[in-house]
Amino acid sequence: MLKPSKKTVELQPAARPSRIRREPLPPENAVTRRLSRIDWSTREWEIRFAVTGIIFFALALSAVVFDIGHVLGL
């Protein structure tokens, strides 16, 4: 049998992951800090979202009516 003169390399076991739990990083700028302080589930914000949704729906509906009128040539 052939006996090599070099030893084989013995690999070390993989390092265990750290058990330290880290806090998430704080927000970077003032805008994200302000947005994180807002309570989005209040009645005031629900009213704002509802009014915004009604306005966007009205704009979309008027765009569709205008486009249909333009296609039909009325």
N, CA and C atoms as a LAMMPS dump frame, in Angstrom:
ITEM: TIMESTEP
0
ITEM: NUMBER OF ATOMS
222
ITEM: BOX BOUNDS ff ff ff
-5.0000000000000000e+02 5.0000000000000000e+02
-5.0000000000000000e+02 5.0000000000000000e+02
-5.0000000000000000e+02 5.0000000000000000e+02
ITEM: ATOMS id mol type element x y z
1 1 1 N 0.81 -1.188 0
2 1 2 C 0 0 0
3 1 3 C 0.858 1.258 0
4 2 1 N 0.285 2.294 -0.583
5 2 2 C 0.989 3.569 -0.666
6 2 3 C 0.642 4.411 0.551
7 3 1 N 1.663 4.918 1.228
8 3 2 C 1.444 5.756 2.403
9 3 3 C 1.937 7.17 2.08
10 4 1 N 0.977 8.151 1.977
11 4 2 C 1.43 9.514 1.68
12 4 3 C 2.179 10.104 2.873
13 5 1 N 3.09 10.972 2.584
14 5 2 C 3.906 11.553 3.642
15 5 3 C 3.211 12.723 4.339
16 6 1 N 2.194 13.345 3.678
17 6 2 C 1.485 14.478 4.276
18 6 3 C 0.258 13.984 5.023
19 7 1 N -0.037 14.645 6.139
20 7 2 C -1.268 14.342 6.881
21 7 3 C -2.447 15.051 6.217
22 8 1 N -3.614 14.486 6.358
23 8 2 C -4.802 15.162 5.84
24 8 3 C -5.156 16.322 6.755
25 9 1 N -5.783 17.309 6.18
26 9 2 C -6.154 18.494 6.942
27 9 3 C -7.385 18.175 7.771
28 10 1 N -7.317 18.52 9.049
29 10 2 C -8.464 18.315 9.93
30 10 3 C -9.233 19.627 10.03
31 11 1 N -10.498 19.57 9.636
32 11 2 C -11.321 20.779 9.667
33 11 3 C -11.859 21.007 11.075
34 12 1 N -11.887 22.278 11.45
35 12 2 C -12.449 22.623 12.756
36 12 3 C -13.967 22.64 12.647
37 13 1 N -14.682 22.333 13.731
38 13 2 C -16.145 22.384 13.662
39 13 3 C -16.619 23.825 13.423
40 14 1 N -17.78 23.958 12.799
41 14 2 C -18.321 25.291 12.489
42 14 3 C -18.629 26.045 13.787
43 15 1 N -18.463 27.355 13.73
44 15 2 C -18.73 28.19 14.904
45 15 3 C -20.228 28.202 15.193
46 16 1 N -20.572 28.192 16.468
47 16 2 C -21.985 28.243 16.842
48 16 3 C -22.505 29.66 16.677
49 17 1 N -23.776 29.808 16.292
50 17 2 C -24.331 31.167 16.181
51 17 3 C -24.432 31.816 17.56
52 18 1 N -24.35 33.123 17.562
53 18 2 C -24.402 33.877 18.807
54 18 3 C -25.801 33.808 19.415
55 19 1 N -25.853 33.784 20.727
56 19 2 C -27.141 33.753 21.412
57 19 3 C -27.619 35.149 21.812
58 20 1 N -26.861 36.158 21.476
59 20 2 C -27.226 37.529 21.855
60 20 3 C -28.373 38 20.975
61 21 1 N -29.435 38.475 21.596
62 21 2 C -30.568 39.047 20.863
63 21 3 C -30.354 40.55 20.799
64 22 1 N -30.444 41.093 19.617
65 22 2 C -30.194 42.521 19.461
66 22 3 C -31.494 43.268 19.219
67 23 1 N -31.533 44.512 19.676
68 23 2 C -32.674 45.398 19.45
69 23 3 C -32.666 45.83 17.992
70 24 1 N -33.844 46.039 17.378
71 24 2 C -33.853 46.555 16.008
72 24 3 C -33.294 47.977 15.976
73 25 1 N -32.743 48.329 14.834
74 25 2 C -32.153 49.66 14.699
75 25 3 C -33.226 50.735 14.767
76 26 1 N -32.926 51.861 15.378
77 26 2 C -33.909 52.952 15.432
78 26 3 C -34.101 53.548 14.041
79 27 1 N -35.255 54.21 13.821
80 27 2 C -35.487 54.851 12.51
81 27 3 C -34.408 55.883 12.217
82 28 1 N -34.104 56.038 10.929
83 28 2 C -32.982 56.891 10.547
84 28 3 C -33.3 58.381 10.574
85 29 1 N -34.493 58.755 10.111
86 29 2 C -34.739 60.182 9.974
87 29 3 C -35.994 60.605 10.743
88 30 1 N -36.242 61.9 10.737
89 30 2 C -37.343 62.461 11.525
90 30 3 C -38.704 62.057 10.982
91 31 1 N -38.818 61.86 9.68
92 31 2 C -40.116 61.508 9.087
93 31 3 C -40.563 60.135 9.579
94 32 1 N -39.665 59.167 9.572
95 32 2 C -40.049 57.83 10.036
96 32 3 C -40.339 57.83 11.528
97 33 1 N -39.645 58.669 12.287
98 33 2 C -39.943 58.762 13.721
99 33 3 C -41.325 59.342 13.955
100 34 1 N -41.708 60.36 13.172
101 34 2 C -43.042 60.945 13.318
102 34 3 C -44.127 59.958 12.914
103 35 1 N -43.908 59.243 11.813
104 35 2 C -44.899 58.284 11.343
105 35 3 C -45.077 57.129 12.318
106 36 1 N -44.015 56.753 13.01
107 36 2 C -44.137 55.645 13.956
108 36 3 C -44.907 56.054 15.218
109 37 1 N -44.989 57.354 15.507
110 37 2 C -45.72 57.819 16.689
111 37 3 C -47.211 58.006 16.444
112 38 1 N -47.657 57.983 15.177
113 38 2 C -49.061 58.219 14.863
114 38 3 C -49.867 56.964 15.146
115 39 1 N -51.009 57.145 15.786
116 39 2 C -51.927 56.032 16.028
117 39 3 C -52.926 56.009 14.879
118 40 1 N -52.679 55.1 13.909
119 40 2 C -53.465 55.075 12.685
120 40 3 C -54.876 54.549 12.894
121 41 1 N -55.17 53.946 14.017
122 41 2 C -56.491 53.331 14.212
123 41 3 C -57.488 54.247 14.922
124 42 1 N -57.173 55.517 15.065
125 42 2 C -58.108 56.424 15.723
126 42 3 C -59.237 56.806 14.774
127 43 1 N -60.308 57.318 15.34
128 43 2 C -61.475 57.712 14.541
129 43 3 C -61.122 58.834 13.567
130 44 1 N -60.267 59.74 13.992
131 44 2 C -59.859 60.855 13.134
132 44 3 C -59.206 60.351 11.844
133 45 1 N -58.301 59.37 11.953
134 45 2 C -57.631 58.845 10.769
135 45 3 C -58.585 58.018 9.914
136 46 1 N -59.532 57.323 10.529
137 46 2 C -60.521 56.579 9.747
138 46 3 C -61.35 57.524 8.885
139 47 1 N -61.727 58.674 9.445
140 47 2 C -62.498 59.671 8.682
141 47 3 C -61.646 60.224 7.535
142 48 1 N -60.379 60.507 7.813
143 48 2 C -59.492 61.026 6.758
144 48 3 C -59.345 60.025 5.623
145 49 1 N -59.147 58.74 5.972
146 49 2 C -59.01 57.718 4.931
147 49 3 C -60.303 57.557 4.143
148 50 1 N -61.443 57.641 4.814
149 50 2 C -62.726 57.505 4.119
150 50 3 C -62.939 58.665 3.147
151 51 1 N -62.666 59.883 3.573
152 51 2 C -62.829 61.049 2.696
153 51 3 C -61.865 60.956 1.515
154 52 1 N -60.632 60.55 1.763
155 52 2 C -59.656 60.396 0.679
156 52 3 C -60.115 59.332 -0.31
157 53 1 N -60.655 58.223 0.188
158 53 2 C -61.152 57.174 -0.693
159 53 3 C -62.324 57.633 -1.535
160 54 1 N -63.234 58.404 -0.936
161 54 2 C -64.382 58.929 -1.685
162 54 3 C -63.919 59.887 -2.779
163 55 1 N -62.948 60.723 -2.466
164 55 2 C -62.431 61.676 -3.46
165 55 3 C -61.781 60.929 -4.623
166 56 1 N -60.944 59.918 -4.322
167 56 2 C -60.302 59.154 -5.397
168 56 3 C -61.323 58.381 -6.228
169 57 1 N -62.342 57.844 -5.578
170 57 2 C -63.386 57.138 -6.311
171 57 3 C -64.124 58.095 -7.244
172 58 1 N -64.424 59.306 -6.759
173 58 2 C -65.112 60.302 -7.589
174 58 3 C -64.238 60.718 -8.769
175 59 1 N -62.947 60.878 -8.545
176 59 2 C -62.045 61.225 -9.645
177 59 3 C -61.98 60.109 -10.686
178 60 1 N -61.915 58.869 -10.231
179 60 2 C -61.87 57.739 -11.163
180 60 3 C -63.165 57.626 -11.946
181 61 1 N -64.289 57.798 -11.269
182 61 2 C -65.579 57.721 -11.936
183 61 3 C -65.73 58.837 -12.971
184 62 1 N -65.308 60.047 -12.626
185 62 2 C -65.408 61.151 -13.594
186 62 3 C -64.463 60.928 -14.772
187 63 1 N -63.296 60.315 -14.54
188 63 2 C -62.378 60.02 -15.644
189 63 3 C -62.989 58.989 -16.585
190 64 1 N -63.658 57.972 -16.025
191 64 2 C -64.301 56.958 -16.858
192 64 3 C -65.456 57.57 -17.653
193 65 1 N -66.273 58.39 -17.023
194 65 2 C -67.399 59.027 -17.718
195 65 3 C -66.887 59.95 -18.814
196 66 1 N -65.851 60.702 -18.527
197 66 2 C -65.273 61.599 -19.532
198 66 3 C -64.724 60.801 -20.706
199 67 1 N -64.04 59.682 -20.425
200 67 2 C -63.465 58.858 -21.474
201 67 3 C -64.553 58.213 -22.33
202 68 1 N -65.629 57.729 -21.717
203 68 2 C -66.733 57.144 -22.474
204 68 3 C -67.392 58.216 -23.346
205 69 1 N -67.569 59.388 -22.814
206 69 2 C -68.157 60.488 -23.579
207 69 3 C -67.264 60.883 -24.747
208 70 1 N -65.966 60.839 -24.536
209 70 2 C -65.034 61.18 -25.602
210 70 3 C -65.045 60.098 -26.689
211 71 1 N -65.136 58.829 -26.299
212 71 2 C -65.166 57.734 -27.271
213 71 3 C -66.451 57.772 -28.1
214 72 1 N -67.574 58.051 -27.428
215 72 2 C -68.859 58.071 -28.136
216 72 3 C -69.073 59.348 -28.926
217 73 1 N -68.272 60.353 -28.637
218 73 2 C -68.37 61.607 -29.377
219 73 3 C -69.553 62.462 -28.996
220 74 1 N -69.937 62.401 -27.731
221 74 2 C -71.096 63.188 -27.288
222 74 3 C -70.686 64.563 -26.834
